C-alpha cells in the first residue's frame, strides 16, 4: 500500500508539473501568436484552469515531502511524547478541514455536471471538466493527510519531518528561505 500511495502522490505531482509546462507553452505561444495578429482569447481560460490543476494536484506530494508551511515553534520545544500527541491532533484537524473541502469540491463539480453548467469564457466547455482536477487534488490531499495521521498514530515519525531533516543533512536549506 505504501508504494501505491507514494506512486499516486508522485503521479499527481507529475501531472501538476505537466500543467505548469502547458502553461508555459501556452503563454509563449500566445505571445508569438499575437505578434502575427492571431487571436488567442481562450488561452487565458485554459491557463487559469491549468493553474488550479497544478496547485491542487501537487498538494499531496508537497505535503508528504515537507514543502508546506508549518508553524513548529511549539512542537520543536516539546518532548517526543507530547509532540506526537499534538502532531496527531493537528493532523486530525487537518483531516477534518481537508475532508470538508474535498466533499464540497466534489459536490460542486457534481452539481456543475448535473446542471450542465458551461464555462462562460471564450471556450465553452462543461465546467465539471476543469473542476475535476480540483476534486482529484483535494481527495489526494485528504488521503495524504489521513495517511500521515495513521503513520504518526502508529508511532512513526512524520514523513514531512524526516524529508526536511534529510534535505538539511545534505546541506539543502532552500525550502527554509
C-alpha positions in Angstrom: 0.0 0.0 0.0 2.9 2.4 0.8 4.4 2.1 -2.7 1.0 2.6 -4.3 0.2 5.7 -2.3 3.7 7.2 -2.9 3.4 6.5 -6.6 -0.1 8.1 -6.6 1.2 11.2 -4.9 4.2 11.3 -7.3 2.0 10.7 -10.4 -0.3 13.6 -9.3 2.8 15.8 -8.9 4.0 14.8 -12.3 0.6 15.8 -13.8 0.9 19.1 -11.9 4.4 19.6 -13.5 2.9 18.9 -16.9 0.2 21.6 -16.2 3.0 24.1 -15.4 4.8 23.1 -18.6 1.5 23.5 -20.6 1.0 27.0 -19.0 4.5 28.0 -20.2 3.9 26.6 -23.7 0.5 28.3 -24.0 1.8 31.7 -22.7 4.8 31.7 -25.0 2.6 30.5 -27.9 0.1 33.2 -27.1 2.8 35.9 -27.2 4.1 34.7 -30.5 0.6 34.4 -32.0 -0.3 37.9 -31.0 2.8 39.2 -32.9 1.2 37.6 -36.1 -2.2 39.0 -35.4 -3.7 35.7 -34.3 -6.5 35.9 -31.7 -5.8 33.8 -28.6 -8.6 34.7 -26.2 -9.5 31.3 -24.9 -5.9 30.7 -23.9 -6.4 32.7 -20.7 -9.3 30.4 -19.7 -7.2 27.3 -20.3 -4.2 28.8 -18.4 -6.5 29.6 -15.4 -7.8 26.1 -15.3 -4.2 24.7 -15.6 -3.1 26.9 -12.7 -5.8 25.5 -10.5 -4.9 21.9 -11.6 -1.2 22.5 -11.0 -1.9 23.8 -7.5 -4.3 21.1 -6.3 -2.7 18.1 -8.0 0.7 18.9 -6.3 -0.7 19.3 -2.8 -0.4 15.7 -1.6 3.2 15.3 -2.8 4.2 18.7 -1.4 2.7 17.9 2.0 4.4 14.5 2.2 7.7 16.0 1.3 7.7 18.8 3.9 7.1 21.6 1.4 4.1 23.0 3.2 4.5 25.9 5.7 4.2 24.6 9.2 4.5 26.5 12.4 6.8 24.4 14.5 7.8 26.8 17.3 5.8 24.9 19.9 6.4 21.4 18.5 10.2 21.8 18.5 10.2 22.7 22.2 8.2 19.7 23.3 9.4 16.3 24.4 8.7 13.4 22.0 5.5 12.1 23.7 3.6 15.4 23.9 4.9 16.4 20.4 3.4 13.2 18.9 0.1 13.8 20.6 0.0 17.4 19.3 1.0 16.2 15.9 -1.9 13.7 15.8 -4.3 16.4 17.0 -3.1 18.8 14.3 -3.4 16.1 11.6 -6.9 15.2 12.8 -8.0 18.8 12.5 -6.3 19.0 9.0 -8.1 15.7 8.0 -11.5 17.2 9.0 -10.8 20.5 7.2 -9.5 18.9 4.0 -12.2 16.2 4.1 -14.7 19.1 4.3 -13.0 20.8 1.3 -12.9 17.6 -0.7 -16.6 16.8 0.0 -17.8 20.2 -1.1 -15.5 20.3 -4.1 -16.9 17.0 -5.2 -20.5 18.2 -4.7 -19.8 21.5 -6.5 -18.3 19.6 -9.5 -21.2 17.1 -9.5 -23.7 20.0 -9.5 -21.9 21.5 -12.4 -22.3 18.2 -14.2 -26.0 17.7 -13.2 -26.9 21.2 -14.4 -24.7 21.1 -17.5 -23.0 24.3 -16.3 -20.8 25.7 -19.0 -17.8 27.9 -18.8 -18.7 31.5 -19.6 -15.4 32.4 -21.2 -14.5 32.2 -24.9 -14.1 28.4 -24.6 -17.5 27.0 -23.7 -16.9 23.6 -22.2 -18.7 21.9 -19.3 -17.3 23.3 -16.1 -17.1 19.9 -14.4 -14.1 19.0 -16.7 -11.7 21.6 -15.3 -13.2 21.2 -11.8 -12.3 17.6 -11.8 -8.6 18.4 -11.1 -9.7 20.4 -8.0 -11.7 17.4 -6.8 -8.9 14.8 -7.5 -6.3 17.1 -5.9 -8.5 17.7 -2.8 -9.1 14.0 -2.3 -5.5 13.1 -2.8 -4.5 15.7 -0.2 -7.1 14.3 2.2 -5.7 10.8 1.7 -2.1 12.1 2.2 -3.0 13.8 5.5 -5.0 10.8 6.7 -2.1 8.5 5.7 0.3 10.7 7.7 -2.1 10.7 10.7 -2.2 6.9 10.7 1.6 6.7 10.4 2.1 9.1 13.4 -0.6 7.4 15.4 1.2 4.0 14.9 4.4 5.6 16.3 6.3 6.6 13.1 7.9 10.0 12.7 6.0 12.2 10.3 7.4 11.8 6.8 7.3 15.5 6.2 9.7 16.0 9.2 12.1 13.3 8.0 12.0 14.7 4.5 13.1 18.1 5.7 15.7 16.6 8.0 17.2 14.6 5.1 17.4 17.8 3.0 19.1 19.6 5.8 21.5 16.8 6.3 22.6 17.2 2.6 23.0 20.9 3.1 19.8 21.9 1.3 18.2 24.7 3.2 16.4 26.2 0.2 12.9 25.4 1.5 13.6 27.4 4.7 14.2 30.7 2.9 
